[in-house]
Amino acid sequence: MEETKCNEIFEQLKTSLKDFKLNWIVEQVENEIRIGKLSEEEPENGDIKYTFDFYDNRQRPKSKMSYIKEYSAKDKLILLLNAIEEVIINIPSMENSLLFNLQDKPFHIEFYSEDPNINSFTITRETTLKNVELSRKLNILLDELRIEVHK
Amino acid sequence: MTNNNIFLQEINNIFGQLITTNLSSTATSKIYEAYIFSIIIQAARNENAQIVLKDIDGNVTSNIVFRGAPGYIFSRAARYTFAEIIFPGKPLLEAHVSVRVTGKSGVLHEFDISVVYQTEAEQCRLQQRVPRSSKVLIEVECKFYSTNLQLILARAFRGLLSDISVTKSFFVTNQSPGSFGRFLSYGKNKWEWEHNIVPNLDNDVNRLRSQFQSVFKDFKVS
């Protein structure tokens, strides 16, 4: 997939996540992009952000250098797709595992917060099963989109 | 319409149907803690422990309430659930989610998961005090992130360890090991770290469960 198309999809997905109040996923991805990609391979000219020498100035036969590269448009999109998968695929699976593996198989689990700034919430079998079903469909779409990105 | 547009439209449709109240940053962290709690319970059960879910008054319960934010073990703000872990002939244990514990310096720390000696937990509920870290068998720091973990989290974990005297501490995350893995592997002795702990990655989850089982195995012969 061309870089411009990757950028376009990246921006559209970001907007969707924000619209559905999942902005924190975008924030974590953007933070990761700001930090850059750690690599031990020397990048091509112009690609490098910083260089670290783990062994400072001491004489060593093979100094291990770490480079921080900029994420490409393709990398950024893959990063966002992976982040969506981590949250929207894995959390419903965890809820499912909790509701069906805990002793007595509870119908719901409450998370009560004494801190007024943190919302209490409840997971129920009904909402979990719905999200699990949707996350399965989403997983297929994310996999297909990843294949398109690498074409 | 191109293939990509169709993908995006379908993804949007799914986002629209999702129940997102449980998908906030805080909620996902709490669900992750509860998920790791359930792995500890399985580990104890695999080591032939009897598990009983109880509320603050010690009554058996099936109404599960976990802390949505760190709190005190003696709190009566809700009928919080803990798991009583019974190994025959051994002191009783309790597994808790998100309670505060005192370190060697007397400072309060928040343990995402803790397995505490019941004698200590009961005294704390009675006297409205905080458990001492020396009375904690297992402590787990749970880190659920959508992207790579920042090194500062692993550094904070190593800092925490200098002030606590827990039998075994764990740093557990859903993410792949990046710099934090290298950092935590170096000089490892009283802590363990695990990565990729999510339901569909059985190998990683089994490894974590085995590590919890090892702590229980040692506890049974101590």
Chai-1 contact restraints between the chains, C-beta under 6 A:
chainA,res_idxA,chainB,res_idxB,connection_type,confidence,min_distance_angstrom,max_distance_angstrom,comment,restraint_id
A,Q12,B,L8,contact,1.0,0.0,6.0,A-B,restraint_1
A,S16,B,N12,contact,1.0,0.0,6.0,A-B,restraint_2
A,S16,B,F15,contact,1.0,0.0,6.0,A-B,restraint_3
A,F20,B,F15,contact,1.0,0.0,6.0,A-B,restraint_4
A,F20,B,T20,contact,1.0,0.0,6.0,A-B,restraint_5
A,K21,B,T20,contact,1.0,0.0,6.0,A-B,restraint_6
A,W24,B,S25,contact,1.0,0.0,6.0,A-B,restraint_7
A,I25,B,S146,contact,1.0,0.0,6.0,A-B,restraint_8
A,Q28,B,S146,contact,1.0,0.0,6.0,A-B,restraint_9
A,Q28,B,T147,contact,1.0,0.0,6.0,A-B,restraint_10
A,V29,B,T147,contact,1.0,0.0,6.0,A-B,restraint_11
A,E32,B,T147,contact,1.0,0.0,6.0,A-B,restraint_12
A,E32,B,N148,contact,1.0,0.0,6.0,A-B,restraint_13
A,A83,B,S146,contact,1.0,0.0,6.0,A-B,restraint_14
A,A83,B,T147,contact,1.0,0.0,6.0,A-B,restraint_15
A,E86,B,S146,contact,1.0,0.0,6.0,A-B,restraint_16
A,V87,B,S146,contact,1.0,0.0,6.0,A-B,restraint_17
A,N90,B,V198,contact,1.0,0.0,6.0,A-B,restraint_18
A,I91,B,T28,contact,1.0,0.0,6.0,A-B,restraint_19
A,I91,B,I31,contact,1.0,0.0,6.0,A-B,restraint_20
A,S93,B,P199,contact,1.0,0.0,6.0,A-B,restraint_21
A,M94,B,I31,contact,1.0,0.0,6.0,A-B,restraint_22
A,M94,B,Y35,contact,1.0,0.0,6.0,A-B,restraint_23
A,M94,B,P199,contact,1.0,0.0,6.0,A-B,restraint_24
A,S97,B,P199,contact,1.0,0.0,6.0,A-B,restraint_25
A,L98,B,A34,contact,1.0,0.0,6.0,A-B,restraint_26
A,L98,B,Y35,contact,1.0,0.0,6.0,A-B,restraint_27
A,L98,B,S38,contact,1.0,0.0,6.0,A-B,restraint_28
A,N101,B,S38,contact,1.0,0.0,6.0,A-B,restraint_29
A,L102,B,S38,contact,1.0,0.0,6.0,A-B,restraint_30
A,Q103,B,I51,contact,1.0,0.0,6.0,A-B,restraint_31
A,Q103,B,L53,contact,1.0,0.0,6.0,A-B,restraint_32
A,D104,B,S62,contact,1.0,0.0,6.0,A-B,restraint_33
A,P106,B,S62,contact,1.0,0.0,6.0,A-B,restraint_34
A,P106,B,I64,contact,1.0,0.0,6.0,A-B,restraint_35
A,I109,B,I64,contact,1.0,0.0,6.0,A-B,restraint_36
A,E110,B,V65,contact,1.0,0.0,6.0,A-B,restraint_37
A,F111,B,K30,contact,1.0,0.0,6.0,A-B,restraint_38
A,F111,B,F66,contact,1.0,0.0,6.0,A-B,restraint_39
A,F111,B,G68,contact,1.0,0.0,6.0,A-B,restraint_40
A,Y112,B,V65,contact,1.0,0.0,6.0,A-B,restraint_41
A,Y112,B,G68,contact,1.0,0.0,6.0,A-B,restraint_42
A,Y112,B,A78,contact,1.0,0.0,6.0,A-B,restraint_43
A,S113,B,G68,contact,1.0,0.0,6.0,A-B,restraint_44
A,S113,B,A69,contact,1.0,0.0,6.0,A-B,restraint_45
A,E114,B,G71,contact,1.0,0.0,6.0,A-B,restraint_46
A,E114,B,A77,contact,1.0,0.0,6.0,A-B,restraint_47
A,D115,B,A69,contact,1.0,0.0,6.0,A-B,restraint_48
A,I118,B,T26,contact,1.0,0.0,6.0,A-B,restraint_49
A,I118,B,G68,contact,1.0,0.0,6.0,A-B,restraint_50
A,I118,B,A69,contact,1.0,0.0,6.0,A-B,restraint_51
A,S120,B,G68,contact,1.0,0.0,6.0,A-B,restraint_52
A,F121,B,T21,contact,1.0,0.0,6.0,A-B,restraint_53
A,F121,B,N22,contact,1.0,0.0,6.0,A-B,restraint_54
A,F121,B,A27,contact,1.0,0.0,6.0,A-B,restraint_55
A,I123,B,N22,contact,1.0,0.0,6.0,A-B,restraint_56
A,T127,B,I19,contact,1.0,0.0,6.0,A-B,restraint_57
A,N131,B,L18,contact,1.0,0.0,6.0,A-B,restraint_58
A,N131,B,I19,contact,1.0,0.0,6.0,A-B,restraint_59
A,L134,B,I14,contact,1.0,0.0,6.0,A-B,restraint_60
A,L134,B,Q17,contact,1.0,0.0,6.0,A-B,restraint_61
A,L134,B,L18,contact,1.0,0.0,6.0,A-B,restraint_62
A,K137,B,I14,contact,1.0,0.0,6.0,A-B,restraint_63
A,L138,B,I14,contact,1.0,0.0,6.0,A-B,restraint_64
A,L141,B,F7,contact,1.0,0.0,6.0,A-B,restraint_65
A,L141,B,E10,contact,1.0,0.0,6.0,A-B,restraint_66
A,L141,B,I11,contact,1.0,0.0,6.0,A-B,restraint_67
A,L145,B,F7,contact,1.0,0.0,6.0,A-B,restraint_68
